[in-house]
């Protein structure tokens, strides 16, 4: 079905550039995957794949999961405007920052403590997200 030009706004999640929490999640994710790709290239070039698990989590938790959170907040402005969005960002970003070096240390035979701490902070960020989702739903709400 063809839409009139005046109906175009129906398909836009927000008007204007999205900053704030959505931008923070997405920007953090893009930084993670840039680092993750460089790390992957280094693994491929050296043939040393020992850090593959840490690389995978930097990309999948750091980029894919953070990026999905960013898209959610871009599509759901009432959630993005809440203070909880920033609490969620703090937990999610801290989780990646603890988890990735933690997995690296664990898979290279050192302490597992950091990986355990990062796992629980990352889990807490997902529980916070479930709470945000239950409170604000999905979408603009108009
Ligand atoms: C420039 C881009 C990338 C390069 C050069 C690269 C390179 C690599 C290398 C060399 C491995 C180790 C393979 C092995 O030991 O069998 C690996 C594993 C992996 N990578 Fe990447 N990667 C890239 C991007 C990504 C992205 C964007 C993701 C996810 C969004 C990703 C997810 C994974 C996963 C899940 C594994 C398997 C980890 C495991 O078996 O423990 N990679 N990658």
Backbone and ligand atoms as CSV (ligand in chain L), in Angstrom:
chain,resi,resn,atom,element,x,y,z
A,1,UNK,N,N,0.842,-1.198,0.000
A,1,UNK,CA,C,0.000,0.000,0.000
A,1,UNK,C,C,0.878,1.250,0.000
A,2,UNK,N,N,0.577,2.208,-0.885
A,2,UNK,CA,C,1.375,3.449,-0.925
A,2,UNK,C,C,0.939,4.365,0.204
A,3,UNK,N,N,1.890,4.993,0.857
A,3,UNK,CA,C,1.577,5.919,1.948
A,3,UNK,C,C,1.695,7.341,1.444
A,4,UNK,N,N,0.820,8.214,1.926
A,4,UNK,CA,C,0.954,9.627,1.625
A,4,UNK,C,C,2.177,10.178,2.353
A,5,UNK,N,N,2.787,11.220,1.791
A,5,UNK,CA,C,3.989,11.788,2.413
A,5,UNK,C,C,3.721,12.208,3.851
A,6,UNK,N,N,2.500,12.662,4.119
A,6,UNK,CA,C,2.189,13.127,5.470
A,6,UNK,C,C,2.122,11.996,6.492
A,7,UNK,N,N,2.057,10.733,5.997
A,7,UNK,CA,C,2.011,9.596,6.912
A,7,UNK,C,C,3.408,9.077,7.254
A,8,UNK,N,N,4.423,9.676,6.610
A,8,UNK,CA,C,5.773,9.119,6.750
A,8,UNK,C,C,6.218,9.082,8.209
A,9,UNK,N,N,5.749,10.033,9.018
A,9,UNK,CA,C,6.220,10.090,10.401
A,9,UNK,C,C,5.857,8.837,11.185
A,10,UNK,N,N,4.843,8.134,10.725
A,10,UNK,CA,C,4.392,6.924,11.421
A,10,UNK,C,C,5.539,5.922,11.529
A,11,UNK,N,N,6.428,5.906,10.521
A,11,UNK,CA,C,7.495,4.917,10.482
A,11,UNK,C,C,8.787,5.390,11.128
A,12,UNK,N,N,8.831,6.622,11.574
A,12,UNK,CA,C,10.065,7.126,12.169
A,12,UNK,C,C,9.996,6.970,13.684
A,13,UNK,N,N,10.992,6.295,14.284
A,13,UNK,CA,C,10.955,6.116,15.729
A,13,UNK,C,C,11.051,7.429,16.487
A,14,UNK,N,N,11.854,8.354,16.011
A,14,UNK,CA,C,11.999,9.643,16.684
A,14,UNK,C,C,12.155,10.702,15.615
A,15,UNK,N,N,11.973,11.944,15.973
A,15,UNK,CA,C,12.233,13.046,15.049
A,15,UNK,C,C,13.571,13.672,15.426
A,16,UNK,N,N,14.399,13.899,14.422
A,16,UNK,CA,C,15.695,14.504,14.705
A,16,UNK,C,C,16.699,13.457,15.171
A,17,UNK,N,N,17.924,13.922,15.420
A,17,UNK,CA,C,18.987,13.005,15.826
A,17,UNK,C,C,18.718,12.464,17.220
A,18,UNK,N,N,19.026,11.189,17.399
A,18,UNK,CA,C,18.845,10.562,18.712
A,18,UNK,C,C,20.147,10.697,19.490
A,19,UNK,N,N,20.099,11.342,20.622
A,19,UNK,CA,C,21.283,11.425,21.495
A,19,UNK,C,C,20.898,10.769,22.810
A,20,UNK,N,N,21.531,11.133,23.864
A,20,UNK,CA,C,21.168,10.585,25.159
A,20,UNK,C,C,21.492,9.110,25.273
A,21,UNK,N,N,20.647,8.376,26.006
A,21,UNK,CA,C,20.956,6.990,26.338
A,21,UNK,C,C,21.109,6.118,25.094
A,22,UNK,N,N,20.226,6.293,24.112
A,22,UNK,CA,C,20.307,5.462,22.906
A,22,UNK,C,C,21.661,5.647,22.228
A,23,UNK,N,N,22.098,6.878,22.132
A,23,UNK,CA,C,23.387,7.188,21.500
A,23,UNK,C,C,24.538,6.593,22.314
A,24,UNK,N,N,24.430,6.682,23.645
A,24,UNK,CA,C,25.490,6.146,24.505
A,24,UNK,C,C,25.631,4.637,24.297
A,25,UNK,N,N,24.509,3.918,24.302
A,25,UNK,CA,C,24.566,2.467,24.095
A,25,UNK,C,C,25.152,2.145,22.717
A,26,UNK,N,N,24.643,2.815,21.709
A,26,UNK,CA,C,25.071,2.490,20.348
A,26,UNK,C,C,26.529,2.880,20.123
A,27,UNK,N,N,26.913,4.051,20.643
A,27,UNK,CA,C,28.299,4.516,20.490
A,27,UNK,C,C,29.269,3.586,21.203
A,28,UNK,N,N,28.901,3.182,22.433
A,28,UNK,CA,C,29.754,2.245,23.177
A,28,UNK,C,C,29.900,0.943,22.387
A,29,UNK,N,N,28.777,0.472,21.834
A,29,UNK,CA,C,28.803,-0.769,21.059
A,29,UNK,C,C,29.696,-0.654,19.834
A,30,UNK,N,N,29.614,0.478,19.141
A,30,UNK,CA,C,30.445,0.654,17.938
A,30,UNK,C,C,31.925,0.674,18.300
A,31,UNK,N,N,32.254,1.275,19.453
A,31,UNK,CA,C,33.656,1.266,19.896
A,31,UNK,C,C,34.104,-0.174,20.195
A,32,UNK,N,N,33.212,-0.945,20.841
A,32,UNK,CA,C,33.553,-2.340,21.162
A,32,UNK,C,C,33.846,-3.148,19.900
A,33,UNK,N,N,32.984,-3.021,18.897
A,33,UNK,CA,C,33.183,-3.870,17.714
A,33,UNK,C,C,34.392,-3.413,16.908
A,34,UNK,N,N,34.722,-2.142,16.982
A,34,UNK,CA,C,35.940,-1.683,16.307
A,34,UNK,C,C,37.154,-2.348,16.968
A,35,UNK,N,N,37.168,-2.295,18.307
A,35,UNK,CA,C,38.250,-2.978,19.034
A,35,UNK,C,C,38.220,-4.477,18.794
A,36,UNK,N,N,37.003,-5.058,18.768
A,36,UNK,CA,C,36.862,-6.503,18.564
A,36,UNK,C,C,37.368,-6.941,17.198
A,37,UNK,N,N,37.128,-6.122,16.180
A,37,UNK,CA,C,37.609,-6.465,14.832
A,37,UNK,C,C,39.129,-6.390,14.767
A,38,UNK,N,N,39.688,-5.335,15.372
A,38,UNK,CA,C,41.154,-5.221,15.388
A,38,UNK,C,C,41.763,-6.420,16.112
A,39,UNK,N,N,41.124,-6.807,17.203
A,39,UNK,CA,C,41.593,-7.961,17.979
A,39,UNK,C,C,41.492,-9.239,17.140
A,40,UNK,N,N,40.390,-9.385,16.405
A,40,UNK,CA,C,40.211,-10.547,15.536
A,40,UNK,C,C,41.261,-10.602,14.445
A,41,UNK,N,N,41.562,-9.445,13.863
A,41,UNK,CA,C,42.599,-9.386,12.811
A,41,UNK,C,C,43.950,-9.787,13.399
A,42,UNK,N,N,44.216,-9.290,14.621
A,42,UNK,CA,C,45.490,-9.627,15.273
A,42,UNK,C,C,45.561,-11.137,15.542
A,43,UNK,N,N,44.439,-11.736,15.981
A,43,UNK,CA,C,44.434,-13.192,16.225
A,43,UNK,C,C,44.694,-13.953,14.933
A,44,UNK,N,N,44.019,-13.499,13.854
A,44,UNK,CA,C,44.181,-14.187,12.574
A,44,UNK,C,C,45.619,-14.048,12.064
A,45,UNK,N,N,46.186,-12.854,12.234
A,45,UNK,CA,C,47.535,-12.590,11.710
A,45,UNK,C,C,48.589,-13.386,12.467
A,46,UNK,N,N,48.406,-13.522,13.781
A,46,UNK,CA,C,49.431,-14.217,14.575
A,46,UNK,C,C,49.179,-15.727,14.652
A,47,UNK,N,N,47.932,-16.116,14.354
A,47,UNK,CA,C,47.586,-17.539,14.474
A,47,UNK,C,C,47.349,-17.957,15.923
A,48,UNK,N,N,47.391,-16.997,16.832
A,48,UNK,CA,C,47.157,-17.297,18.251
A,48,UNK,C,C,45.689,-16.991,18.578
A,49,UNK,N,N,44.884,-18.028,18.674
A,49,UNK,CA,C,43.443,-17.861,18.892
A,49,UNK,C,C,43.050,-18.053,20.355
A,50,UNK,N,N,44.020,-17.990,21.237
A,50,UNK,CA,C,43.733,-18.266,22.655
A,50,UNK,C,C,42.667,-17.320,23.208
A,51,UNK,N,N,42.619,-16.094,22.689
A,51,UNK,CA,C,41.691,-15.097,23.232
A,51,UNK,C,C,40.342,-15.096,22.507
A,52,UNK,N,N,40.062,-16.140,21.707
A,52,UNK,CA,C,38.835,-16.131,20.888
A,52,UNK,C,C,37.574,-15.926,21.729
A,53,UNK,N,N,37.536,-16.530,22.907
A,53,UNK,CA,C,36.338,-16.397,23.751
A,53,UNK,C,C,36.128,-14.964,24.226
A,54,UNK,N,N,37.226,-14.289,24.569
A,54,UNK,CA,C,37.118,-12.891,25.013
A,54,UNK,C,C,36.728,-11.999,23.842
A,55,UNK,N,N,37.339,-12.233,22.676
A,55,UNK,CA,C,37.001,-11.496,21.448
A,55,UNK,C,C,35.506,-11.666,21.134
A,56,UNK,N,N,35.020,-12.909,21.244
A,56,UNK,CA,C,33.611,-13.171,20.924
A,56,UNK,C,C,32.687,-12.401,21.859
A,57,UNK,N,N,33.043,-12.346,23.148
A,57,UNK,CA,C,32.172,-11.637,24.090
A,57,UNK,C,C,32.260,-10.132,23.947
A,58,UNK,N,N,33.439,-9.630,23.553
A,58,UNK,CA,C,33.535,-8.190,23.283
A,58,UNK,C,C,32.580,-7.829,22.146
A,59,UNK,N,N,32.526,-8.695,21.129
A,59,UNK,CA,C,31.657,-8.403,19.979
A,59,UNK,C,C,30.183,-8.681,20.275
A,60,UNK,N,N,29.909,-9.775,20.967
A,60,UNK,CA,C,28.497,-10.168,21.143
A,60,UNK,C,C,27.820,-9.455,22.313
A,61,UNK,N,N,28.534,-9.281,23.427
A,61,UNK,CA,C,27.937,-8.526,24.540
A,61,UNK,C,C,28.172,-7.030,24.310
A,62,UNK,N,N,29.396,-6.695,23.855
A,62,UNK,CA,C,29.745,-5.277,23.678
A,62,UNK,C,C,29.051,-4.613,22.506
A,63,UNK,N,N,28.934,-5.317,21.403
A,63,UNK,CA,C,28.336,-4.699,20.212
A,63,UNK,C,C,26.889,-5.145,19.999
A,64,UNK,N,N,26.655,-6.442,19.874
A,64,UNK,CA,C,25.304,-6.902,19.530
A,64,UNK,C,C,24.312,-6.549,20.648
A,65,UNK,N,N,24.666,-6.887,21.902
A,65,UNK,CA,C,23.719,-6.642,22.997
A,65,UNK,C,C,23.566,-5.145,23.269
A,66,UNK,N,N,24.696,-4.429,23.343
A,66,UNK,CA,C,24.606,-2.976,23.580
A,66,UNK,C,C,23.881,-2.289,22.418
A,67,UNK,N,N,24.148,-2.750,21.200
A,67,UNK,CA,C,23.473,-2.161,20.042
A,67,UNK,C,C,21.967,-2.390,20.091
A,68,UNK,N,N,21.552,-3.588,20.511
A,68,UNK,CA,C,20.108,-3.862,20.639
A,68,UNK,C,C,19.491,-2.966,21.718
A,69,UNK,N,N,20.211,-2.787,22.831
A,69,UNK,CA,C,19.704,-1.871,23.863
A,69,UNK,C,C,19.557,-0.463,23.264
A,70,UNK,N,N,20.573,-0.032,22.506
A,70,UNK,CA,C,20.533,1.300,21.895
A,70,UNK,C,C,19.342,1.458,20.961
A,71,UNK,N,N,19.086,0.424,20.150
A,71,UNK,CA,C,17.932,0.476,19.243
A,71,UNK,C,C,16.628,0.543,20.035
A,72,UNK,N,N,16.563,-0.249,21.123
A,72,UNK,CA,C,15.356,-0.218,21.961
A,72,UNK,C,C,15.108,1.212,22.476
A,73,UNK,N,N,16.154,1.854,23.001
A,73,UNK,CA,C,15.948,3.201,23.558
A,73,UNK,C,C,15.632,4.220,22.461
A,74,UNK,N,N,16.187,4.008,21.255
A,74,UNK,CA,C,15.856,4.909,20.140
A,74,UNK,C,C,14.392,4.766,19.752
A,75,UNK,N,N,13.869,3.545,19.860
A,75,UNK,CA,C,12.472,3.288,19.472
A,75,UNK,C,C,11.490,3.596,20.606
A,76,UNK,N,N,12.018,3.745,21.827
A,76,UNK,CA,C,11.142,3.925,22.996
A,76,UNK,C,C,11.582,5.159,23.785
A,77,UNK,N,N,11.287,6.360,23.276
A,77,UNK,CA,C,11.764,7.591,23.927
A,77,UNK,C,C,11.383,7.730,25.402
A,78,UNK,N,N,10.179,7.271,25.850
A,78,UNK,CA,C,9.898,7.425,27.284
A,78,UNK,C,C,10.898,6.655,28.151
A,79,UNK,N,N,11.337,5.497,27.662
A,79,UNK,CA,C,12.341,4.734,28.416
A,79,UNK,C,C,13.682,5.458,28.379
A,80,UNK,N,N,14.038,6.011,27.204
A,80,UNK,CA,C,15.322,6.696,27.067
A,80,UNK,C,C,15.389,7.933,27.957
A,81,UNK,N,N,14.243,8.550,28.201
A,81,UNK,CA,C,14.208,9.780,29.008
A,81,UNK,C,C,14.275,9.492,30.504
A,82,UNK,N,N,14.142,8.231,30.889
A,82,UNK,CA,C,14.118,7.911,32.325
A,82,UNK,C,C,15.545,7.841,32.877
A,83,UNK,N,N,15.679,8.144,34.165
A,83,UNK,CA,C,16.988,8.060,34.819
A,83,UNK,C,C,17.501,6.610,34.818
A,84,UNK,N,N,16.551,5.693,34.838
A,84,UNK,CA,C,16.913,4.267,34.869
A,84,UNK,C,C,17.719,3.862,33.633
A,85,UNK,N,N,17.475,4.549,32.497
A,85,UNK,CA,C,18.230,4.221,31.280
A,85,UNK,C,C,19.730,4.404,31.532
A,86,UNK,N,N,20.094,5.448,32.294
A,86,UNK,CA,C,21.512,5.707,32.558
A,86,UNK,C,C,22.074,4.728,33.586
A,87,UNK,N,N,21.222,4.325,34.535
A,87,UNK,CA,C,21.657,3.299,35.494
A,87,UNK,C,C,21.919,2.004,34.714
A,88,UNK,N,N,20.998,1.688,33.801
A,88,UNK,CA,C,21.153,0.505,32.956
A,88,UNK,C,C,22.441,0.603,32.137
A,89,UNK,N,N,22.705,1.764,31.545
A,89,UNK,CA,C,23.927,1.942,30.749
A,89,UNK,C,C,25.168,1.719,31.618
A,90,UNK,N,N,25.150,2.277,32.831
A,90,UNK,CA,C,26.311,2.142,33.725
A,90,UNK,C,C,26.579,0.660,34.013
A,91,UNK,N,N,25.519,-0.105,34.288
A,91,UNK,CA,C,25.705,-1.538,34.561
A,91,UNK,C,C,26.161,-2.284,33.303
A,92,UNK,N,N,25.529,-1.990,32.178
A,92,UNK,CA,C,25.845,-2.724,30.944
A,92,UNK,C,C,27.289,-2.454,30.506
A,93,UNK,N,N,27.696,-1.169,30.534
A,93,UNK,CA,C,29.059,-0.819,30.108
A,93,UNK,C,C,30.080,-1.395,31.091
A,94,UNK,N,N,29.797,-1.279,32.400
A,94,UNK,CA,C,30.729,-1.838,33.392
A,94,UNK,C,C,30.839,-3.345,33.223
A,95,UNK,N,N,29.721,-3.992,32.899
A,95,UNK,CA,C,29.740,-5.443,32.703
A,95,UNK,C,C,30.710,-5.823,31.598
A,96,UNK,N,N,30.647,-5.130,30.467
A,96,UNK,CA,C,31.553,-5.444,29.344
A,96,UNK,C,C,33.002,-5.174,29.759
A,97,UNK,N,N,33.204,-4.040,30.442
A,97,UNK,CA,C,34.572,-3.636,30.820
A,97,UNK,C,C,35.196,-4.646,31.795
A,98,UNK,N,N,34.367,-5.277,32.626
A,98,UNK,CA,C,34.878,-6.295,33.552
A,98,UNK,C,C,34.942,-7.673,32.892
A,99,UNK,N,N,33.896,-7.996,32.117
A,99,UNK,CA,C,33.757,-9.353,31.588
A,99,UNK,C,C,34.832,-9.714,30.561
A,100,UNK,N,N,35.123,-8.803,29.643
A,100,UNK,CA,C,36.028,-9.146,28.530
A,100,UNK,C,C,37.458,-9.406,29.028
A,101,UNK,N,N,38.064,-8.484,29.797
A,101,UNK,CA,C,39.386,-8.837,30.337
A,101,UNK,C,C,39.302,-10.028,31.288
A,102,UNK,N,N,38.155,-10.159,31.964
A,102,UNK,CA,C,37.977,-11.296,32.873
A,102,UNK,C,C,38.025,-12.614,32.131
A,103,UNK,N,N,37.341,-12.701,31.000
A,103,UNK,CA,C,37.369,-13.943,30.204
A,103,UNK,C,C,38.780,-14.169,29.658
A,104,UNK,N,N,39.422,-13.088,29.233
A,104,UNK,CA,C,40.794,-13.218,28.719
A,104,UNK,C,C,41.697,-13.832,29.789
A,105,UNK,N,N,41.578,-13.290,31.024
A,105,UNK,CA,C,42.404,-13.818,32.121
A,105,UNK,C,C,42.055,-15.281,32.406
A,106,UNK,N,N,40.764,-15.594,32.362
A,106,UNK,CA,C,40.335,-16.964,32.671
A,106,UNK,C,C,40.850,-17.949,31.611
A,107,UNK,N,N,40.708,-17.576,30.321
A,107,UNK,CA,C,41.102,-18.544,29.272
A,107,UNK,C,C,42.612,-18.627,29.099
A,108,UNK,N,N,43.344,-17.653,29.650
A,108,UNK,CA,C,44.802,-17.731,29.567
A,108,UNK,C,C,45.393,-18.237,30.888
A,109,UNK,N,N,44.516,-18.858,31.702
A,109,UNK,CA,C,45.010,-19.587,32.864
A,109,UNK,C,C,45.265,-18.753,34.098
A,110,UNK,N,N,44.748,-17.514,34.115
A,110,UNK,CA,C,44.918,-16.715,35.334
A,110,UNK,C,C,43.624,-16.725,36.135
A,111,UNK,N,N,43.419,-15.727,36.968
A,111,UNK,CA,C,42.271,-15.728,37.884
A,111,UNK,C,C,40.931,-15.660,37.153
A,112,UNK,N,N,39.917,-16.257,37.748
A,112,UNK,CA,C,38.564,-16.201,37.179
A,112,UNK,C,C,37.704,-15.138,37.865
A,113,UNK,N,N,38.273,-14.473,38.870
A,113,UNK,CA,C,37.478,-13.541,39.684
A,113,UNK,C,C,36.828,-12.429,38.873
A,114,UNK,N,N,37.607,-11.834,37.961
A,114,UNK,CA,C,37.082,-10.705,37.182
A,114,UNK,C,C,35.950,-11.166,36.251
A,115,UNK,N,N,36.120,-12.359,35.672
A,115,UNK,CA,C,35.073,-12.898,34.790
A,115,UNK,C,C,33.786,-13.141,35.580
A,116,UNK,N,N,33.930,-13.638,36.802
A,116,UNK,CA,C,32.747,-13.894,37.634
A,116,UNK,C,C,32.061,-12.568,37.966
A,117,UNK,N,N,32.856,-11.567,38.371
A,117,UNK,CA,C,32.282,-10.253,38.703
A,117,UNK,C,C,31.576,-9.672,37.474
A,118,UNK,N,N,32.258,-9.732,36.317
A,118,UNK,CA,C,31.673,-9.193,35.085
A,118,UNK,C,C,30.397,-9.909,34.693
A,119,UNK,N,N,30.341,-11.220,34.939
A,119,UNK,CA,C,29.136,-11.992,34.603
A,119,UNK,C,C,27.941,-11.476,35.399
A,120,UNK,N,N,28.153,-11.249,36.694
A,120,UNK,CA,C,27.018,-10.843,37.530
A,120,UNK,C,C,26.604,-9.398,37.252
A,121,UNK,N,N,27.578,-8.526,36.931
A,121,UNK,CA,C,27.210,-7.145,36.571
A,121,UNK,C,C,26.434,-7.160,35.247
A,122,UNK,N,N,26.874,-8.007,34.314
A,122,UNK,CA,C,26.178,-8.122,33.025
A,122,UNK,C,C,24.774,-8.692,33.212
A,123,UNK,N,N,24.643,-9.682,34.096
A,123,UNK,CA,C,23.313,-10.236,34.391
A,123,UNK,C,C,22.425,-9.163,35.031
A,124,UNK,N,N,23.014,-8.375,35.941
A,124,UNK,CA,C,22.237,-7.302,36.588
A,124,UNK,C,C,21.741,-6.305,35.542
A,125,UNK,N,N,22.568,-6.018,34.551
A,125,UNK,CA,C,22.144,-5.064,33.508
A,125,UNK,C,C,20.958,-5.631,32.719
A,126,UNK,N,N,20.945,-6.948,32.498
A,126,UNK,CA,C,19.822,-7.539,31.764
A,126,UNK,C,C,18.554,-7.543,32.624
A,127,UNK,N,N,18.706,-7.762,33.927
A,127,UNK,CA,C,17.545,-7.705,34.821
A,127,UNK,C,C,16.978,-6.276,34.850
A,128,UNK,N,N,17.878,-5.280,34.859
A,128,UNK,CA,C,17.416,-3.885,34.806
A,128,UNK,C,C,16.667,-3.624,33.506
A,129,UNK,N,N,17.194,-4.200,32.419
A,129,UNK,CA,C,16.519,-4.012,31.134
A,129,UNK,C,C,15.120,-4.622,31.150
A,130,UNK,N,N,14.988,-5.796,31.758
A,130,UNK,CA,C,13.658,-6.417,31.856
A,130,UNK,C,C,12.695,-5.500,32.617
A,131,UNK,N,N,13.216,-4.860,33.656
A,131,UNK,CA,C,12.394,-3.932,34.446
A,131,UNK,C,C,11.984,-2.718,33.589
A,132,UNK,N,N,12.941,-2.155,32.855
A,132,UNK,CA,C,12.650,-1.010,31.968
A,132,UNK,C,C,11.595,-1.407,30.933
A,133,UNK,N,N,11.773,-2.613,30.378
A,133,UNK,CA,C,10.845,-3.106,29.348
A,133,UNK,C,C,9.429,-3.269,29.924
A,134,UNK,N,N,9.359,-3.825,31.136
A,134,UNK,CA,C,8.046,-4.019,31.768
A,134,UNK,C,C,7.394,-2.675,32.074
A,135,UNK,N,N,8.205,-1.692,32.453
A,135,UNK,CA,C,7.655,-0.390,32.837
A,135,UNK,C,C,7.241,0.460,31.638
A,136,UNK,N,N,8.079,0.451,30.584
A,136,UNK,CA,C,7.837,1.369,29.458
A,136,UNK,C,C,7.315,0.680,28.204
A,137,UNK,N,N,7.310,-0.634,28.161
A,137,UNK,CA,C,6.891,-1.320,26.948
A,137,UNK,C,C,7.861,-1.064,25.815
A,138,UNK,N,N,7.361,-1.211,24.596
A,138,UNK,CA,C,8.219,-1.063,23.411
A,138,UNK,C,C,7.552,-0.074,22.460
A,139,UNK,N,N,8.284,0.934,22.040
A,139,UNK,CA,C,7.753,1.875,21.059
A,139,UNK,C,C,7.427,3.221,21.663
A,140,UNK,N,N,7.008,4.131,20.795
A,140,UNK,CA,C,6.775,5.527,21.197
A,140,UNK,C,C,5.585,5.669,22.129
A,141,UNK,N,N,4.603,4.793,21.962
A,141,UNK,CA,C,3.418,4.889,22.796
A,141,UNK,C,C,2.449,5.961,22.340
A,142,UNK,N,N,2.547,6.418,21.041
A,142,UNK,CA,C,1.557,7.401,20.554
A,142,UNK,C,C,0.855,6.875,19.310
L,1,LIG,C1,C,37.420,-7.988,11.447
L,1,LIG,C2,C,36.477,-8.780,11.980
L,1,LIG,C3,C,36.774,-10.072,12.713
L,1,LIG,C4,C,37.865,-10.889,12.649
L,1,LIG,C5,C,39.131,-10.727,11.805
L,1,LIG,C6,C,37.607,-12.017,13.537
L,1,LIG,C7,C,38.491,-13.061,13.780
L,1,LIG,C8,C,38.242,-14.142,14.589
L,1,LIG,C9,C,39.159,-15.247,14.860
L,1,LIG,C10,C,40.578,-15.380,14.271
L,1,LIG,C11,C,38.539,-16.124,15.684
L,1,LIG,C12,C,39.113,-17.427,16.248
L,1,LIG,C13,C,38.566,-18.590,15.439
L,1,LIG,C14,C,38.948,-19.959,16.047
L,1,LIG,O1,O,39.807,-20.030,16.932
L,1,LIG,O2,O,38.338,-20.961,15.648
L,1,LIG,C15,C,37.218,-15.583,15.956
L,1,LIG,C16,C,36.260,-16.200,16.750
L,1,LIG,C17,C,34.985,-15.713,16.975
L,1,LIG,N1,N,34.504,-14.495,16.591
L,1,LIG,FE1,FE,35.460,-13.146,15.441
L,1,LIG,N2,N,36.376,-11.840,14.116
L,1,LIG,C18,C,35.826,-10.677,13.642
L,1,LIG,C19,C,34.592,-10.139,13.992
L,1,LIG,C20,C,33.642,-10.735,14.798
L,1,LIG,C21,C,32.316,-10.210,15.090
L,1,LIG,C22,C,31.793,-8.857,14.567
L,1,LIG,C23,C,31.696,-11.115,15.897
L,1,LIG,C24,C,30.331,-11.071,16.503
L,1,LIG,C25,C,29.440,-10.087,16.365
L,1,LIG,C26,C,32.623,-12.209,16.100
L,1,LIG,C27,C,32.346,-13.330,16.856
L,1,LIG,C28,C,33.194,-14.392,17.010
L,1,LIG,C29,C,32.831,-15.626,17.709
L,1,LIG,C30,C,31.477,-15.960,18.324
L,1,LIG,C31,C,33.969,-16.445,17.702
L,1,LIG,C32,C,34.104,-17.862,18.273
L,1,LIG,C33,C,34.764,-17.779,19.653
L,1,LIG,C34,C,35.055,-19.139,20.237
L,1,LIG,O3,O,34.969,-20.147,19.528
L,1,LIG,O4,O,35.412,-19.173,21.438
L,1,LIG,N3,N,33.780,-11.934,15.436
L,1,LIG,N4,N,37.073,-14.403,15.290
